[in-house]
């Protein structure tokens, strides 16, 4: 009944989820990028990106009880989701009948049947979900009709995948699992209509032939230390560029090249944020950077981050014993900031606190150095989530008016912190305090805050959770 009440555009998005196996935990960001790549998102407003519209689609399907949320992000949005087994059975049947997508392994669970029927299936269905084993076919005569392949890796079976006959392919997505299956890149780079590619690759070097994929919008590589060729800057349609980590990005000789459509770049190693680089990614919204140089410092020009006027999410990691004493200047558009490694002193945190749109702040692995943190009036006006993990902070002084919108406070591995400030109890929006079991004074003050919320504000919604170490 829930399905019957869905508008047509939501029906297709729901039926597309038949591509994922039973009990598979689907990354929301992965699903959203696939919906966009498949052209399933209909924008109502020119001011809203397709990705934003897709997030709303997913929340609507969750509201209709067709999709289950399995985890949420720190800002409350869905991080991962899945289909109930009975709902998925319906989804698989309906998706096949309406020819939205065919889950081949569900319709033909026997490998011998799949080998016999797969050529006919590929002729009649433009989108298919298949096992890696099924794509080890070099004689598929009808594969020119296939536009999308969702591939399910198989543990213990890792031949090279073959896509040489899929000449009309636009979407090629391998589910993210811990295996080492990969494609013949020479074949993949002949798929000139490809708009979406997510997969492992044979080694960490991406060849210059990637320049052939001029329609590519999303490139996701399941590998560390990926080395991109300078030809990556010729892919004008690129929106998302993601890997476990990229080596330093090469700069083209032509100053006019830029990726104006690029929204996501993550994770870039030893990223030099020069003025020229900033101009080449002017509309970036999500940026992840990792620094591993022992003498990390001013040569990376992090003061230019403020010129990225569209940036909403920034993740900065540093793996170095050398403390550069940097105070980066962040763009005012920032909504989420994650710092890991020694970045800034507690005394200098005002530059973060005064960011007008900041909603999520994560301070990990001794991100702030010093013993005392004292906030001031006007800071953290929009902050809803604060997470501190691994810190030698001893004293935190604040008032509730400095965190008027806070909903979630998480303090892990803060063994020297003398307690949570009493004024936190006056934040009426607070819903969760999570601590570990290593600091009893934090547990005591969290319980005290919970008690005050109940007695003074008649608020029973605040939960105190203890994470076992």
N, C-alpha and C positions, 0 to 999 in steps of 0.2 A: 504493500500500500504506500509506503514511503517513496518507493521508486516511481510509482504511477503518478504521484503528485509533483515530481521533479520537472522543471522546465527542460526542454531538449538539450540546451548546452550543458546543464549539470548531469544529465543522463549519460552523455558521452564521456564526460570526465570520470564518472563513477564506473562505467563499464570498462574504461581503459585500465582500471586497477586489477582486472582479471589477469594482466600480464605477470603479476607477482605471485610467487608460490604460496602454498598454504603456510600460515603462521609466520610469514616473512615480515619483519619490522621495516616498514617503508619510511625512509627519510623524507620528510615533507619537502625539503629543498630540492631533493632529487625528483620527486613527483611533480612539483611545480614547474621545474625546468622542462620536464618531458611534456607536460600539458602545453606549455608555451610553444615548444618545438613542433608539436603535432598540430598546431593551429586550432586548439580546442578552446581558447580563451577569447571571449568577445568583450571588448572594452566598451563601457558605457560612457566613459569620460576620457578626453584626451590628456587630462592632467594626471591620470593614474596609469602607472606602468602595467604591462601585462602580468608581471610577477605579482604585483599588489592585488590585481583582480583575481589571480589564481589562488592567492592566500584566502581571499574571501570565499571563493568556490569551495575550498577544502573545509573551512569552518561551517559552511552551510550544510555540507554532506555530513559532518559530525553532528550538527544540530538535528539533522533528520534521522540520526541513529543508524545510518548506513555505514559509517566509518568510525572506528574506535581510536581514541587518542591513547598512545602508549607512553608518551613523555612530552613535556612542554619545555620551551625555552625559558630563559630567565625573564623575558618580557611578557610571558604568558601565552605566546603563540605556540602552535603545535610544532613540536620538534620531530616526532615520529608517530606513525599510525599503522593500523592493520585492519583487515577485514575479519569479522567473525566467520568461523568455518561454514555455517549455514548460509550466511550472506554471500560469502565467496562462491559457494556452489551455484547460487542463483546468478551471481555476477558473471561467472564463466559461461553458463548456458546462454544467458541473454546477450552477452557480448558476441558470442559465436553466431547466434541467430540473426542479430542485427548487423553482423559483419563490421562491428567496430574494431574487434581484435579477436584472434583465435589463439587460445592457450593450447598449443599442440599436444603437450604432454598430458593434459587433462582429457582431451578427446581421444588420444591414442596413447595410452600408458605403456603399451608394448613397443619396444624398439623396432621389432620386425614390421609391425603395422605402420610405424612412422616412416620407415624407409620406403615402404610401398606407397603410402598415401601422400607423403610430403610434397612431391612435385605438383600434385593436383591441389593440395591445400594452398601452396604458394601462388597458384594461378588464380584462386578464388578469394583470397584474403590479402589485403594490402598491408595489414599489420598482424604480426605473429609474435608469440612468445614461445621460444624453443629452448632445448637444452644445448649445451656446447657440443655434445656428441653429434647432434643432428646437423650441425653446420660443418661437420667434417665430410661434406659431400662435394665432390668436384664435378658432378655430372647432372646437376639440377637444371633441367631445360626450361623451366617456366619462372625462374626467379626474377626475371626482369620486371614482373608485376609488383614485387614486394617493395614497399616504401619504408617500413619500420620493422626492426628486429629488436626484441628484448631477449637477451640471451642469459640463460641460467647456467652458471659454471657447475662443474661436477668435480668433487674432490677425488683425487687419485687418478684422474684422466685428463691429461693436459696436452693434447696435440695442438698444432697450429690451426687456428680457425681459418676457414676459406670463405671469402665473400666475393670471389672474382666474377661470379655470374649475376650478382645483385646490382645491376647497372642503374636502377632507378632509386636506390636506397637513399633516404633522407635522414633517418634516425637509426643509430646503431648504439645500443646501450647494453653493457654487461653489468649484471648485478654485482655490487661491491661485496665480494667475499675474499677470504684469505687464501687465494690460490694464485697461480702464475700463468694462467691461460692467456694467450695473446694472438693477435692477428698478424698476417703477413702485411706489413705496412705498405709495401709496394702495391698490394691490391686495394687497401683502404684509400690510398691517395688517388686512385683512379675513379673514386665515387664522387664525381664533381657536383652532384646535387646534395651531398651530405650537409645538413644543417646542425646536427647534433652527434657528438662522438664521446662516449664514456667507456674507457677500457684500460687494461694494462697494456704495456708495450714491451717489445723484446728486450730493449736495454734503455738506458736513461737518455739517449740522444735522439731527439726528434729531427729527422732529415729535412733539408730545404724543400723537398717535394711537397711539404704541407701547403705550400703556396698555391697548389692546384685547387684547394678546397675554398674557393672564393665565396661560397654560400655559408660557410661554417659560422654558427652563432655560439655554440657551446662546445668547449673542449675540456674534458675531465680525464686526468691521467692518474691511475692508481699506482703511483710510484714516487719514491724520494729522489731528490737531487736531479730532477729532469732538466736537461739542457735544451733550451729552445733555440732555433736558428733565427737569424735576423729577419728572415722572411715572414715571421709571425706578424710583423707590423703591416704586412700587405693585406691581411684578412680584415677588411673594412667592416664586415657584418658582425664581428666577434663581440659577444655580450658577456660571456663568462669564461674565464681562464683559470683552471683549478688543478692543483696537484697536491700530493702530500708535501712536496717542497720543490721549488724551482731554483736552479742556480741563477747567478746574476744575469739579468736580462741584457741582451746585446742591443746597443743603440744603432739605428740605421744611419747611413751617411747623409741621406736626404732629410733635411730638416722639416720638410712639409708632411712627412708621414706621421699619422696619429691614429689612435683607435678611439674615435669619438663615441662609439656605441658601447664601449667596455664598461660594465657595471661591477664585475667581480674580478679581483686578482688575488689569489691565495694559493700557497704561501710562497712569497718571494724572499729568497735568501740574500742577505747583504745588499738590500735594495738602496740604490743611490737616488735620493729624492731631489734631484737637480731641477732647476727651473725648466730645462728642456723636457725632462721626463714628465713633470707635472702638466706641461702643455700637451703632451702626447696622450695622456689619459684624463682629459678634463672632466669627464662625467662619471668617474669611478664612484661607486656607492659603498662597496665593501672591499677592504684592503687588509691583507694579512702579511706581515713581514717578520722575518727571523734573522737576527744578527749573530754570527758565530765567530767573528774576528776577535782575536785576543786584544787588540788595541782599538776596539770600536770607539768612535768618537765623532768629532764635528765634520769629518769628511763626507758624511752621508747626508748632510743638509736637511735634517729633519725639521728645521724651521720652515721649510717650504710646504709642509703638510697643510698649513693654514690656507694655502691657495687652492686646495681641493674642495671647492665650494659645495659639491654634491655629496661629499663623504658622510655616510651615516654609521658605518660600523668599521672599527679599527682594532686590529689585534697586533700587538708589538711584543716580540720575544727577544731576549738577549741571553746568550749562553757564553758568558765571559766572566772571569774573576776580576777583570779590570772594571772599575766603576767610573764612567766618564763624567759624572756630575752634569748630565744634560737636563735641561728643562724644556722639552718640546712644546711648541705652540700648536694647539689643536684647532681645527676648523670649528666654527660655531654650529655647523649643521650636525655635528656628531650626536648620535643617539645611544651608541653602545661603544664602550672602550674596555679593552682587556690588555693589561700590562703584566708581563711575566719576566722575572729577572730584575736587577736593580736599575730603575729608571729615574726615580724622582724622590726627593726628600719629603717627609710628611709636612714639613713647614711650607713647601712650595706647592702643596696640593690645591691651593686656591685657584691655580690656572685650570685645574680640572673641575673644581666645585662651581666655578662661574660659567661653565658651558651651559647655555640656556635650554638646550634640548636633550641633555644627557638623561637617559632613563635606566641604563644598565652599566654598572661599574664593577669590574673584576680585577682584583689586585692579587697576583699569584707569585709564588716563589720569591718572596722578599722584594716585591716590586717597589715598595717604598722603604727607604732607610731612615733610621732615627728611632727615638724612643717615645716621642710624644706627638700626638695629633690633636690639634685644636682647630675646630671649624669656626667660621664667622657667619654673621647674618648675611642672607642673600645667596648662600651657596646651595647647591644640589636641590634646586626648586622642583625639578621634574623627576628626580631619581626615584625609581620604584624597586630596584634590586641592587643590593650591595653585598659583594662576596669578597672576603679576605681569606686567603689560604697561604699558610706559611709566612709568618711575620714575627719580628722581634719587638713589635710594638708593646709598650708597657702601660702607657696612659692615654686614654682617649677622652677628650673633653668636648662636649657638644650640647646643643639645645634642640628641642624638638622642632623649633621653627627653622632649623638648618636642614632638616630632612622632612618637610611637610607632606610629601607624597609617598614615603617609603612603605613598601608592602612586604618585602622579604629581606631579612638580614641573616647572612651566613658567615660564621666565624669558625674556620678550621685551622688547626695547628698554630694556634696563637698562645703558646704556653706561658708567656710573661704578662699578658694583658690582665690588669687587675680587676676588670669587670666591665659590664656594659653600662654606659652612662644612664643614670636614673631618668633623665629627661626623655629617653627613648619611649618610656611608658606613656607619654602624652601624645604619641603619634597615633591618631585614631585609624589611619589607613593600614596599620601594621597587621599582617595576617600570619607571618611565619618567622620564627627565630630558629635557626638550625646551628647547632654547635657540635663539636666532637666530645669524646669522653676523657680528654686529656687535661682539661682545665676546669676544676670544680667551682672556682669562683665565677666563671662564665655561666655555668649551669645554675648556680644560686641566683645570680642577678637576672637571668632569663626567667626563672620561676617567679621572682619578685615582680618583674614587669608584667608577666601574665596575670598575676594576682591583682595588681593595681588596675589593669585594664578591666577585669571583671567587676571589681568593687566600685571604681570611680566612674567608668564609662559604660558599665553593663555590657561589655563586649566579650562574648564567649567565642569569637571567631579566631582569636590569636592562638596558634599552635606552637608549642616548643618541641622540637625534634632533636634527638641526640644521635649522631652518627658514630657508630662503633668503629674504633680504629683497628 
